[in-house]
């Protein structure tokens, strides 16, 4: 009672003094903790109250690039309430990218945030899962499914089938335009192609994203497919893209602002509704497949998709799983596949086309390889053909070096650990600066030059053939070959958290390149136009205007 009487006598000036002293005390404690932190490193002076939010535009690649240039190979910055250590030297990656699973100290890939919780991603699936035990089970199930011969055969079968559909749409549009060249936004088509492919491989369900987009060019809106299915496929495809791009909003915008500022609240609610649509669609597919398997057990013999494998894992007597998985676990794994398999592949293929068109000698060498491995009487790709396309594989690696989809990766210390020669406390965040290393002259000769030969000649198995090829190369190319550092190129992550679907992704991209460039010549509509990008935590292509025509040699 006495306390309330005292407070009741406070004037406005008294309240202002109390607030000011509280703020001063907080700022003092904030900077005291900063200047007494262990292992002080160079970096910008941090701001209290997480004011970094107002000075960060979300372009992590640009931020880390500027920090490494200004402060060196190891520095620090603060953002989101975490102290973050930026590493731009491959020697510092050893403990962070170790393949050993004996210790989970540096296993966590993401800090705990309200953003991942609100989006329903925290602790689920594979990619966003920081719980080692559940992650291990989910990764095992995913790896087992996509490693089977049946799944890989199905992958190549679906790529051939979907590309035949895609080329049919392109040829129809080109013929109707009465023009030798067909102009298009390649990104729109490849987003839908990969969405249809991922749907077929992940769920075994036919999607109609390409068909739906093709229908927008038809004045009569006629279609051979169910209109409702076309609409739902297109909506789901767009929802996945929205989810990928919308996640940065939840990370950058403070929870208080997302919940109470009208414009930001509307944006957050729209993204959450988009999430609910994705979740609901996947839940419906899972439930339908469960019913189908009960009604028709023979379906198991013909289905090689990820969903069927996951649903039958619990009933497998030979399974080594310590616990059963739920429908929510299955949904999370499927969502990981859609988020990781759609955006990364379509973006990288867009960058591949951009660099190929700017390097005619690379394009011609690629044409020569594709023509040499395809039998004259075969128009579809096979596993044997994919295995022979080493130059196409080299192009993918060089494009990934020049334009990494994930420019900066993260690891979080869950306990005291040693990295870069320092002892670090728990909750320290490490950022692995892949983009800067990919362009660093310490690791690459002429790093700004697009040169797939850096990787192509590394694949030679015959030593005499390799020696003959080396005689034809200049000294700089030789030096690049022999001085390649273990961590100087990171495409699919590394260590225990390396992407479990990396081999499938390579097969998909090589197969698409082989089919597309065997049939079509490709040019950019505007050779002077820079890449249209949106860079946040990943580098996303926003559009790529190209024109295609059938190759005259065919």
N, C-alpha and C positions, 0 to 999 in steps of 0.2 A: 504494500500500500504506500509506504514511504517513497519507494522508487517512482511510482506513478505521480506522486505529488511533486517530486523533484523535476520529472520530465515535463509535467504540466506547466512549470514555471519557465521552461526554455523559450527563448526568443528565436526568431529566424536566424539571427547572427550566431546563436549558440549551435543551431543545427548545421549551419554552413561550416562552422569551425570543426565540429565533430566529423562531418563528411570529409573535409579537407585533410584532417589529421589521419583519418582512416585510409584515404587515398595515398597520402605521403608514406604511411607505414607500409602499405602494400608495395609501393614502388621501391622503397628502401629494401624491403625483404627480397623483392624480385631481383634487384641488381646485386644485392649481397650474395644471393645464391649463384648468380651468374659469375661474379668475379671470384668466388671461392669454389667453383666447379672443378671436378677432377679433369686432368688432361686438357687444359685450355688450348684451344686451337684458333688460328686466325679466322675471321669471318665478320659479317656485319653486326653491329650492336643490336641486340634483340629489343623488342618493344613490349612493354607490359600490356595487360588486358587483351592479349592476342590481337593487337592492332595490325599484325602482318596481313590479316585477312584483307584489309583495305588497300594494300600495296601489291598484292599478288593477283595477277590476271589469270592464273591457272596454267600458264605455259611453263611447266616444270623443266622442259628441255632448255628453254632460253635462260631460265633462272640458274640452273646448275652449270650451264656453259659459261655464263658470265662470272659466277662464283669461282669456278676452277681457273679461269683465266686471271682473275684478280688475286686469288688467295693461294693457288697452288693445288697440288695433287691430293692433299687432305686438308679439309677446312670444315667449318660448321656453320649452321644457321638454325634459327628457331622458327617454327611454324606449327600452328595447331596445338600449342601447348607442349610440344615435344622438342627436345634437343636433337638435331639431326646432323649426322656426320657424313659429309660428302666425300666419296672416294673416287679418284680419277686415275688410279694407277693399278695395273693388273696384279702387282705383287700383293696388294691389300685384299684381294678377293679370295685368297686361299681358304681361310676358315669360313667365309660366308657362302662359298659355292662348293663346299666339300660334299661328295656324294654319300658320306657316311650317315647312317641313321642312328648311330649309337647315342648321340646327344641331341636333344631338342632345344638347346639353348638359343640357337639362331635359326630355328625352324620357322617361326612366325614371319609371314610375308607382309602383313598389314597391321597397323596400329589399331587398337580398339576405338571405334568411333560410333557415335549415335547414328551416323549416316548409314553404315552397313546394317545396323540393327533395324532402322526404319525401312530400308529397302528389302529386308528379309534375307540378307546375304550372310550375315555374321554367323560363323561356326557351321556353315552348311557346305555341302558339295566338296569340291577340291580346291578351286582357285582361291576363294575367300576364307577357307577354313584354317584357323590357327590351332585347332584342337588336334594334337598329333595322333591320338588313337583313332578318332573317327576319320580323319584325313587319310590315314594309312589304309583303312578298310575301303573307303570310297575310291582311292587311287588304285588299289588292287583290283577291285571290280571293273573299273574303267579300263585298266590296262589289259586285263584278261579278255575282255570283250573285243577290243579293237585289235588284239594280237592274233585272233583266230584266223585261220585260212578262209573260212566262210565269210567273215566280215570283210577282209581285204579283197576277196573276189567280188563281193557285193559292191564295195566302194568303186572299183574300176568299172563294173557293170553300170552303176548309176551315173558315173561321170560320162560315159559314152552315150547313154540314153538321154541324159539331160542336155548334153552339148548338141546332139542331133536335133532335139527340140528347139534349142536356142538358135542354131544355124538356120533352121526352117523359118523362124520368125525374122531373122536378119535378111535372108534371101527374099522373103515375101515383101518386106518393106523396101528393099533395094529395087526390086522389079516394079513395084507400084510407083516409085519415085521417078522412074525412067532416067535414072542417073547411074553412071558406072560406079560411083562411090556412094556409100551410105554413111551419112553423118549421124553421130549419136553421142550421148553421154554414157561412156562405158561404165562408169561407177554404178549407175542405176541398174544396168543389166547385170553386172557381176554381183551386186548385192543380192539380187533376186536369184541368180543362179546358185550362189553359195547357200542362200536360205533354203532353196528347194533341195539341194544336195544334203545339207545338214539334217533337214527334216527326214529325208529318206533313210539316212544312216543312223540317226539317233532314235527315231521313233518307228521307222518302217512305214510311216504314213506318207502318202503322196501329197505334196504341196503344189500350189498353183501360182506362185508369185510371178514367174515369168509370163505365164499365160494372162494373168490379170493385167500386167503392164502392157503387154502386146495389144490387149483389147482397147486400150486408150487410143490406139492409132486407127481403130476401125470405126468408120462413120456409122455403120449399121449395128455396131455393138454385138454382132453375132459371135457365138462361141460354141465349141464342141464340149465344153465342160459345164458343170453345175455352177450357175452364177453365184450361189451362196458360198460355195467352196472357194471360188475365185476371190470373193470379197474377204472372206475370213483369212485366207492365205496372205493376201496383200496387207491386211490389217496387222496380222501377226508379224510379218516381215518388217513392216514399218515400226512396230512396237519394240522389236529387238534393237533396231538402230536407235530409237529414242531412248531406250534403257541404257545403251552404251554411252551415248552422249550426255544423258541426263545425270549420270552418277557423279560427274564433276560438280554439278550444282549442289548436291547434298554435301559434298566434301568441302566446298569453298564457302558456302553460306552457313553461318552459325545457326544452330538449332532454334535459338530464341527468335531470330529473324524469320526463319522458315515457318514458324508457328503463329507469329503475331503481326508481321508486317503484311498488309493485304495483298500486294502484288506478288511478293515472294511466297506467301501462303498459297495463293492460287496456283503458282508454278509448281510448288511442292505437291499439292493435292493432285494436280494433273499427272505428275510423274508417278505418284503412288497409285492412281487409277490405272495408269499404263502397266505398272507392275502387277496389279491385281488381274488385269486381263491376261497377261502372260502366264501367271500362276494358274488361273482358271483353265486356260487352254491346255496347259500341260497336264493338269489334274484330270481333265476330261479324257485326254488321250490315254493316260495310265489306266484309268478305270475301264475304258472300253477294251483295252488290250487284255486286262485281267479277265474280263467276261469272255472275250474271244478264246483265250487259252483254256478256260474251263469248258466251254462248249465244244472246242475242237483242239484236243491235245496234239493232233498231228501237225498243227500249225507250227509247232516248234521246229520241225524238220526243214521247213522252208523259210523260216524267219531268222535272219542273221544280224538284226539291228541291235543297238545298244539297249533299248528298252526291254526287249524280250529277254536278253541275257540277264539284266538286272532283276527282273521279276522272277526268274527261275533260279537265281543264285541261292535263295533261302532254302529251296527244296532239293538242292544238289547234295547228295550224300557224301560226295568227295570234297565238298567245300571246306576250307580251313578257316572260315569266318568265325571269330569268337562271339559274334552277336548278329542278330538279324537286322536287316535294313528296312526302314519304313518307306511308305509312299512319298513322304516329304523328302527323305534322303534321295530317292530316285528322281524326284522332281528337281532337286538342287543340282544333281549331276547332269541331268538333261539341260538345265538352264546354263550351266557352265559351258556345255558343248555349243549351245546356240550363241552365247555371248563371245566365247573364245574362237569358235570355228568360223563364224560368219564374218565379223568385222576384220579380223587380222588377215584372212585370206584375200578378201576383196580389196582391202587397202594395198596389200603388198603386190597383188597382180596389177593394180592401177599404176603403182610406182614402176614396176617392171616394164610396162608398156611405155611409160614416159621416158625412161632411160634408154630403152631399145631404140625408140624413134629418134632420140638425140645422138645415137651412135650407130650409123648405118653399117659399119664394119662388123659390129657385134650382131646386128640383125641378120646380116648375110651369113655369118658363121653359124648362127643358130638355125637359119633355114637349111643350110647345107647338112647340119647334123640331123635335123628332123627328117629330111628327105632321104638321108643315107640309112636310117634305121627302120623306116616304114617300108614294108613290102608293097610293091605296086598294086597288089590286089586287095589290100587291107586298108580300110578307112577308119577303123576304130583302134584305140590304144589298148595295149596289153601290159601285163606286169613285166614281160621280157623287154618290151620297147622302153618302158619307163626306166628300167635298170641301165639301159644303154645311153640315155640322154644326159651325159655328164656335163656337157656345156650348158644345157638348160639349168641343171642344178647349180652350176657355177654362177650363172646369171642371178638366180634367186639369192645366193649367198652374198654376191657383190651388191645387189640392190638393198639387202638387209643391212649391209655395212654402211651404205650411203644414206639410207633412210630407214633407220630402225623403227619398227612399230612401237616397241617399248623402249623409249630413250633412256629411262632411268628406272632401275628396279629397287625394291626395298627389302630390308630384313630388320626384324625387331628382336633385341636381346631380351629373353624372358628371365635370364639370370646373369650373374657376373660372367664376363667372357673376355677373351683376348682377341683383338683385331688390330691389324696394322702396327703391332708392337706395343699397344697400350692395353691396360686393363680397364674395362668399361662396366659401369653398373647396369643393373636391370632397367628395362624400358628405354635404353638408348636406341635410337633409330639410325640405321645405316642406309645411305643411298648409293647405289652402284651406278656410276656415270658411264653407261655404255656408249652413248652418242659421242661424247668427247673422246673416248678411247678409240672408237671406230674411225675417227678423223685425225688421230694423233700421229705425227711424223715419227715418234719413237717406235711405233709398231707397224707403220705402213709407209711404203715409198709412194710418193705422189698421192696422198690420201684423198685429194679432191677429184682425182681422175677415175672415171668409171671403167674398170678393167677386170672383167670376169676371169681373165687368164691367171689371176692370182690364185684361184681355186681350181681351175680346170686341170692344170698340170699336176696338181697335188694328187689327182685321182689316178694317174697312170700307174699301172701295175708292172708293166714290162720295163726293166731298167734300161735296156738298150734303146727302147723307144723313147723313154724319158730323156736319156742323154742326147738323143738326136733332136728332140724338141727344145732342149735347153740351149743347144748351139744356135737355134734360130731366135732365141730371146735376147733382149738386152740385159745388161748387168743389173739394172734396177729391178726388173721382174724376177731375176734369180734371187736377189737379196730378199724380196718380199716372200718368196717361197720358203726359204730356209730359216728366216728369222721370225716366222709367225709365232706369236706368243700364245700360250694356252688359253688365256682369257681375253685375247685381243679382238675376238669376234664372238659375240653372244647373241644368238637369234631367238632361241626358245627358253631363255633363262638358264639356270645352271644348278648343279648340286642336287640335293634331294628334292628340290622343288622344280626341277626342270619339267617342261611341259610334257605330260605323258602322251599327248597326241601329235608329237612333232613329226614322227615318221609318216603318219597318215596325212598330215598337212603338206609335207613335201611331195608325196605321191599325188595328192590332189592338184597341187600347183603345177607340177611337171606335166601331168596328164592334160590339164587345161591348156597350157602353153603349146604342147605338141598338137593337140586337136585344132586350136585356133590358128596357129601359124602354119600348119600344114595346109589349111584351107584358104586363109585370108592373108592379104597384105594389109598392113596397118600403118597409118600415118596420123600425126597430130593435126587437128584443124588449124591451130595457131602455134607454130614452133617457137614463137617469142613469148608466149604466155607462161608464167611461172606456175608451179604446182599450186593448186588451190587447197590449202591445208587448214585444219584446226588442231592445234597442239595443246593438249592438257597433260594428262598422265600417259596417254598414248597419242600417236600422231595419226590423225584421221584425214583421209582424202575427202574433199567436199564435192568433187566433180572432176571429170577428165573428158574433154571433148576430143573425139577421134573420128576418123573416117576409115572405112574398110571396103575392100573389093576382093573378089575371088583372085587367087594367085594365077597368073598367066601360065605358069609352068604346069598347072593342073588342068 
